[in-house]
């Protein structure tokens, strides 16, 4: 059986690399939001444990975000023009 080309989207290697990196970041972001929601519902004594976990997760998120920014700068000139135009270079 042959599957027609209309069912597939042509992508570049750059797109695949960036997509893989973003797919690492998305679950971190989702988990962070879930933990923040739980954090708000806890008492101050219970929050201390969760505070450490959230802080650790934020460090990992920032690390992955830096990798994404660096890779996007290498692969997409439009990205560089955009961040320079908006004046947000270096701001993750």
Secondary structure, 3 states (H helix, E strand, C coil): CCCCHHHCCCCCHHHHHHHHHHHHHHHHHHHHHHHHHHHHHCCHHHHHHHHHHHHHHHHHHHHHHHHHHHHHHHHCHHHHHHHHHHCCCCCC
